[in-house]
Amino acid sequence: MLNIRHLSIEELEAGLEHIRQSPKDEGRVMLIVRRPDEDQRETVQECQVNAEVGLVGDNWKVRGNLHTPDGSAKINAQITIMNARATALLAQSEDRWALAGDQLYVDIDLSDENLPAGTRLSLGTAVLEVTSEPHTGCKKFAERYGTDATKFVNSKEGKRLHLRGVNLKVIEAGTIRVGDAVRKI
């Protein structure tokens, strides 16, 4: 792995215009990552998603969530996607994209204006819905990309653009492949 230095806020803000140029209506799936266990990542060329387990082979359901009363997984956070342009800026190397912890990395505008909660997306043969469940940078994110990166994605503009990504739930099960179109429906 490359020795990567974390970017400063100024360096990160210099990349905002490129991120803002992400496609609005149709983008592409750039990377798919399964998380079979905590801190494990498997990059795959295709995956299955369904309403019961989210991304098949991922630990979303079995991992659960500390913020639910019974520790169960949050249905509105089955799948997480992150803008590939934002990921590329933060990670600085494609081999570090998966460290963000998301499952799908897509080249499409994730902003509130473009994809408000309730928006449905077709990815391959699946249909997913953007939820209002917040997705923000955490301690692990800061360790991997730096404290300035966490401040950047959690800033007012970062949250508006959803630079840390968005949560989705599965509406229609299907297959998603790297290179598939991501379309608003």
Steps between C-alpha positions, in 0.01 A plus 500: 500500500619847422610738772223759475492826688162634602382802303436836665160671496633740233612210278167325546298814425703544180342173379138607560434627148588162348262328743223750420532401131379145573219385267150592619266242347716208389835397638701180537585244765876532537577257786315239708628399842368231733582518871490136616620592849610807693791676326499245215438602139445292186493679168266320260391554141134423572270448794148403589284723719171421670272645767586233756880526521585808293812413297539121504827402673521831689478516880239779520225285652711283732710796618190687616512853634589641841244779455188282475324397824544128431834524316345393170613638166335821376280422200559852368874438488511166314726630224739795508622676190766762462580732213802355316644846433489587871649162586782545248585839648503375859671166434752632244545145372237256375639223720391713801138561390361199690637640827207744504280207600227541241373225271438688176712778349314683226557791266175691555406817686389398851402852611173577679381691195565210263417197714273597790376229736240289323676511162520160338801385303538211260839334517528196273178304558451631857302798625620682812349797683692788658407527869521790741733304730812719544836367379790690654873463549600318818815421698608222262443730201725763665770240568497388137467836323592760764317736732479767228323247276245433774447873553467540122229234454319605819505874414179680397595472131629146545168392648301681228700320232500176702876470459502221759228325302138403550311207645258297295258215544425226250163536327547234230759222525744464214853482370737796489823494299796736474431717195120480536305820453360675808176673399247710685150356452 
